[in-house]
Amino acid sequence: MTDKIMKCVIYLRVSTLEQNPANQLSELRKYSEKMGWLIEDVVEDRTSGGKGLEERTGLKKVFDMARQGKYDVLLFWSLDRFSREGSRKTLEYLTVLDSYKVRYHSFTEPYISSLGIFADCIISLLSTLAKQERIRISERTKAGLKVVAERGVKLGRPKTARAVIQKAKELRKQGKSFTEIGKEMGYTRTRAFQLCKCS
């Protein structure tokens, strides 16, 4: 019984129109041939790696093809050519590929690969980096909110003026429905109900 020939998609990304990926493509083709992979397609993006999936038509095509089961392994030059959106998003992309049973391999970083023994280690490392990224974002957000609060800027939704609440309650005492109160005060029925229930 012979081993199944793996279908490969080569993904290239260059940042500007001046860059020429021909040398990278040549090396990736040679590597695919050396591995005995059948090149199903070569997909290219000419944009920043920091842009999301919806802004990168090439990467979107890569995931569409993966979802449709059109190839077995994704080959790219390096992880930062694949994505520069941060650890969390990169981990998400690799996890999606894995869910589609598509393997991945970085040509210049052979340890970033789901083909060998380091696959679980890489996912674990990226998960740790993603967790640290979330913590850093949370800490920056809290620090920013603290600075704003120290400047005297009140955070959160503005409090409703006491006079507005009082008027709504008076209209309610007059026997008006929440819908009528809302129309008279320029609010929705739900907002009129909330005003009447304010303490």
C-alpha positions in Angstrom: 0.0 0.0 0.0 1.5 3.3 -1.0 1.4 6.5 1.0 -1.0 9.1 -0.1 0.5 12.0 -2.1 0.0 15.2 -0.1 -1.5 18.2 -1.9 0.2 21.4 -1.0 -0.8 25.1 -1.2 2.1 27.6 -1.2 1.2 30.9 0.4 3.3 34.0 -0.2 2.8 37.5 1.2 4.8 40.6 0.3 4.2 44.0 1.8 4.7 46.3 -1.1 4.5 46.2 -4.9 8.3 46.6 -5.1 9.0 43.3 -3.4 9.4 40.3 -5.6 8.6 36.9 -4.1 10.0 35.0 -7.1 13.1 33.8 -5.1 10.9 32.7 -2.2 8.5 30.9 -4.6 11.4 29.1 -6.3 12.7 27.8 -2.9 9.2 26.7 -1.8 8.6 24.9 -5.0 11.9 23.0 -4.6 11.0 22.1 -1.1 7.6 20.8 -2.1 9.2 18.7 -4.8 11.7 17.4 -2.3 9.0 16.4 0.1 7.0 14.7 -2.7 4.1 17.1 -2.4 1.8 17.9 -5.3 1.4 21.7 -5.6 -2.3 22.3 -5.8 -2.0 26.1 -5.9 0.2 29.1 -5.3 -1.6 31.9 -3.4 -0.2 35.4 -3.0 -1.1 38.5 -1.0 0.5 41.9 -1.6 -0.5 43.6 1.6 0.5 44.1 5.2 0.6 40.9 7.4 -1.1 42.9 10.1 -4.3 43.1 8.1 -7.1 40.8 8.9 -8.5 37.9 6.9 -11.2 40.0 5.2 -8.6 42.4 3.9 -6.3 39.6 2.6 -8.0 37.9 -0.4 -5.1 35.4 -0.7 -5.3 34.2 2.9 -9.1 34.1 2.7 -8.7 31.8 -0.4 -6.3 29.6 1.6 -8.9 29.1 4.3 -11.7 28.6 1.8 -9.7 25.9 0.1 -8.8 24.3 3.4 -12.5 24.2 4.4 -13.3 22.5 1.1 -10.6 19.9 1.7 -8.7 20.8 -1.5 -5.2 20.3 0.0 -3.3 18.7 2.9 -0.5 21.0 3.8 0.1 24.8 3.8 3.6 25.9 3.1 4.8 29.4 3.8 8.2 31.2 4.0 8.0 32.2 7.6 5.4 32.8 10.3 5.5 36.5 9.9 4.8 36.1 6.2 1.8 34.1 7.2 0.5 36.5 9.8 1.7 39.5 11.8 -1.6 40.0 13.7 -0.2 38.8 17.0 0.0 35.5 18.9 -3.7 35.2 19.5 -4.8 35.6 15.9 -2.0 33.5 14.6 -2.9 30.7 17.0 -6.5 31.0 15.9 -5.5 30.7 12.2 -3.4 27.6 12.9 -6.2 26.0 15.0 -8.6 26.6 12.2 -6.3 24.8 9.7 -5.9 22.0 12.2 -9.8 21.7 12.4 -9.8 21.3 8.7 -7.2 18.5 8.9 -4.7 20.7 7.1 -1.1 20.7 8.2 1.2 23.7 8.0 5.0 24.2 7.7 7.2 27.2 7.8 10.1 26.8 5.4 12.6 29.0 7.2 11.4 27.9 10.7 11.1 24.1 10.5 10.2 24.0 14.2 7.0 25.8 13.3 5.3 22.9 11.7 2.5 20.4 12.4 4.3 17.8 10.4 6.9 16.8 13.0 7.3 16.1 16.7 7.3 19.7 17.7 3.6 20.3 16.7 2.2 20.2 20.2 5.0 22.3 21.6 4.5 25.1 19.1 0.7 25.2 19.8 1.5 25.2 23.5 4.0 28.0 23.1 1.7 30.1 21.0 -1.1 29.6 23.5 1.1 30.8 26.3 2.1 33.9 24.2 -1.6 34.5 23.4 -2.4 34.4 27.1 0.3 36.9 27.9 -0.9 39.1 25.1 -4.4 39.1 26.6 -3.0 40.0 30.0 -0.9 42.9 28.6 -4.0 44.3 26.7 -6.0 44.0 29.9 -3.3 45.8 31.9 -3.0 48.6 29.3 -6.8 49.1 29.3 -6.9 49.2 33.1 -4.0 51.6 33.2 -5.6 53.8 30.6 -8.9 53.9 32.5 -7.0 54.8 35.7 -5.3 57.8 34.0 -8.6 59.0 32.7 -10.3 58.7 36.1 -7.4 60.5 37.8 -8.0 63.4 35.4 -11.5 63.7 36.8 -13.3 62.2 33.8 -16.3 60.2 34.9 -16.5 56.8 33.3 -19.5 54.7 32.4 -23.0 55.8 31.3 -24.0 59.3 32.4 -26.6 59.4 35.2 -30.1 60.4 34.3 -31.0 63.8 35.7 -33.3 63.7 38.8 -35.8 66.0 37.1 -36.2 63.6 34.1 -36.9 60.7 36.5 -39.3 62.8 38.6 -41.3 63.9 35.5 -41.7 60.3 34.3 -43.0 59.3 37.7 -45.4 62.2 37.8 -46.8 61.2 34.4 -47.2 57.7 35.6 -49.1 58.8 38.7 -51.4 60.6 36.3 -52.3 57.2 34.9 -50.4 57.4 31.7 -49.0 54.3 30.1 -45.3 53.7 29.6 -45.9 54.2 25.8 -47.6 57.5 26.4 -44.8 58.7 28.8 -42.2 57.7 26.2 -43.9 59.6 23.4 -44.3 62.7 25.6 -40.7 62.7 26.8 -39.1 61.5 23.6 -38.1 58.0 24.8 -39.0 54.5 23.9 -41.6 52.6 26.0 -38.7 50.6 27.6 -36.8 53.7 28.6 -40.0 55.2 30.1 -40.5 52.1 32.1 -36.8 52.3 33.4 -37.2 55.9 34.3 -40.3 55.2 36.3 -38.6 52.4 38.2 -35.5 54.5 39.1 -35.0 55.1 42.8 
